[in-house]
Amino acid sequence: MLRVVVCVSGGGTNLQAILDAVDAGKITNTEIVGVICNNAGAKALDRAKNHNIPGILISPKDYADREAFHTAFLDRMNELKPDLIVLAGFLVKIPDAMTAAYSGRIINIHPSLIPSFCGVGFYGLKVHEAALARGVKYTGATVHFVNDGMDEGPIIAQQPVAVMQGDTAKELQQRVMEQAEWILLPQAIDDIANNRIEIVDGHVVRK
Ligand code: GAR
């Protein structure tokens, strides 16, 4: 069984999609062993509780400095002994020590077609606002492995989503979640749990 820890910051709809996919047998050989959240009020913590999954709150605000937070974050993560860390709307930069310790074992969902609208400052609704401001006709979502860069690791899967005339950022965000994120992320976890993909020369390939 692949031991998975999901990191979240807010609503946790991607977390919910993962939990539902495990329940429905769409993700197999997988156990969600913990949910780590940096935000006390996050609905994601309720979703974990409803599934009897330990929810762990750890916020940079509760530590004297970033280094102390990073140490505590890595310690809590190690206690859960994950085989895979899933960033599902986790808006805290992963410490370099964690990407080194879990190299090739951290994945992230990003709400655009990387390399568009990604990197520092592009998160949540801001991504969709930028896509609308640019006037793109298609956006989408990307699941990728996490390295020390921001949204730069090897791409696992992408799904395009059409932008409709008159879309608000919230409408576009909802469509990207429904048509791309909630499908791609569970599929990627299932692919990893069942050993279907690997990284060769910095690119993800199917075995
Ligand atoms: C999702 O759209 C996710 O792709 C995005 O935050 C949202 C979280 O929603 N992540 C990023 O922007 C990361 N750069 P959720 O909490 O309902 O899953």
Residues whose N, C-alpha, C, O or C-beta is under 5 A from the ligand:
A	BS01	GAR	G10 G11 G12 T13 N14 L15 A88 G89 F90 I109 H110 P111 F122 Y123 G124
